[in-house]
């Protein structure tokens, strides 16, 4: 006899799979724009995959004499129209950030700490830090062209997602740095008052006119 808690957990998982499947399907149906064709079919395939996940969970629950839910879970916080392809993209992988996020953090500590001889669980002298770098050749798995195409599709899906309230757009890693660099080239690099004083003092010490350099 399966416990009540187990049945509830299975039903919760089914509800989440149903919600993700619906979200992917609507992203497929409502995809618009010049880049939408690149991912519309991907969303459809993802929706079918999520439905299969829900089916497998429902079969297990039914085997345990449970009643599979037909109500999707409340996984997404903002699904107000209009929906563009990529909307709530991060919501679809939200569950992965729980126990899997913990596992990824643990693996990072193993690679960058234990493997390199750096700090790991506080067993090394304070202040030491390890760095782990890994280079992967995509062509060892799939053709480079296919790899780049799939990554480009992923990035476009992220960029075209609707941002959360309070944000102007969805960014990917590296975007803030690129934007800061572009701004710096246009308007210069901002320097706080304390650092500016130190630079002026160093200039005076070594006979360098800092103000003249800045104006030039």
N, C-alpha and C positions, 0 to 999 in steps of 0.2 A: 504494500500500500504506500503510494507516494505521499509525502507530507504536503500540507496545505501551502507552506511557504515555497516549496519547489514548484508547485503548480502555478502559484502567483508569479514567480520569477520567469517561468516559461511563457506565461501570457504577456508579461511585460515585454519580453524579448520579441514576441510575435507582433505586438502593437508597434514597437519601434521599427521592425522590418516593414510592416505595412505602411507606416508613415514615410519611410525612406523610399519605398517603391512608388508611392503616389507622387512624392516630390520629384523623383527622377522622371516619371512619366509625364508630369505636367511640364517639366523643363523641356522634354522632347517635343511635346505638342505645341508649346508656346514659344519655341525658339524663333528669334527674329534677328535680323541684321546680316551683314555680309559675311560674318564669320560663323554664323549659327550652324551652317551645314556641316562644318567640321566636327561638331560634337553632338548634334541632334541624335544621330544613330547610337552614339556611345551612351547617351542618357537612356535611350530605349533599352539597350542591352543591359544596362545597370539595373533598370527597373525590373526586368524579367529575372535577373539574378537574385535581387532582393526578395521577389515573390517566391522564388524557389527556396530561399532561406526560411521564409515564413511558413511555407508548406512543410518543410522538414521539421520545424519546431512544433507545428500543429499536429503532425502525425505522432510525434513523441508524446505530446500532451494527451492526445486522444487515447494512446496506448496505456497511459497512466490513469485513465478514466476521468480526464479533465475535459472542460469545454473551451475550445479555442475562441478567443475574442475576435470580434469583427470590427472593433473600434481602433483606428490608428492612434498611436501615441502622440503626445504633445512634445515633439522633439525640436520643432523650430519656433523661434520667438517672434519672427517677423515675416509673414508670408503675404503681406498686403500687396494687391496688384499695383502697377503692372509687374509681371514676372518676366525677367529676361533670362536667357540661358545662362546658367551659372549661379542664379540666385540661391542664397543660403548654401552655397557649395560646402562651406566649412561645417555646416550643421550635419551633413551626411556622414562625416567622419568624427563627429563629436564623441561618440562612445569609445572610440579608440584611444582617447586621451586619458582614460581612467586607469585600469590595471595595465594596459599596454604602455601608457605614458610612463608609469612607474618602472616597468621593465626596461624601457629604452634608457631611462635615467640611470638605472643600475648598470646596464651594459656600458654606458658612457663612462661611468666611474671605474669599471673594470679595465677598459681599454686605455683611458687617459690617466688612470691612477695606478692600479696594480701592475699592469703590463709595462708601464714606462718607469716604474720605480718612484713615481710621484706620490702625492698625498692620496691615500685611499682609506676611508673610515678612520682618519685621524691617527694612523700608525706610523706616519713619517714626520720628521721635524717640521715645525710650523713655518710656513712661508714657501715651502717647496711646492712646485706644481709640475704636472706632466702634460705633454702634448702628444696626441695620437693623430696621425694623418694616414688616410687610406686613399689610394688611387685605384679607380675602377675603369677598366677598358670596356665600354659598352659593346664593342664588336666581338667580345668573347661570348656574348649572349645573343645579341640580335644585330642586324645590319645598322650601321650608324645612322643612315637616313631614316629608318623606321624609328629608332630611338629619339632622334631630334624632333621628328614629327609628333610623336606621342607626348613628349615633354612640352612642345609648343602648344599643343591642344590643352594640356593641363593648365599651363600658365594663362592662356586666353580665358579659360573657364573661370579661373580665379579673378582675373582682372575685370571681367564683365559681370561679376557678382555684385549685388546691391550692398553697399557698405552699411554697417550698423549706424544707428543714430549718433550724430556727433562726429562722424568721420566723412571726409570728402570722397574717398575712393578706397578700393581694396588694393593693398600693396603686397608685393612678394619680396622675399629676402633680397637685399641689395638696393631696392628702390629708394629708401630714405637716404642712403649714402650717395646715390646718383643725383638725387634732387638737391642734396646739400652741396655737392660739388658744383652743379650747374649754377646754383644760387651764389656760391662763393666766387665763381668766375665772373659773374655779372656785377655783384655788389661788394666783393671783398670778403675776407675772413673776419668774423666778429671776434674781438679780443676784450676780455673783461678788464675792468679798471685796474685791478691789482696786478695782472700780468703786464698791462701797458706801463705801469709805473716801474716795474722791474726792468722792462726793455729800455725805457728812457734812462734809468740809472746805469745800466750796463753800457749804453751808448755814451753817456757822459764819462764813464770810467775809461773807456777805450778810445775816446775822441771821435765817436760816430754820431752824426746828427740824424737821429731817428726821424724827426719831423720832416726833414728834407727828403729822406728816402721815401717816406709815405706819400708826400706830395708829388714826387716824380712819377 
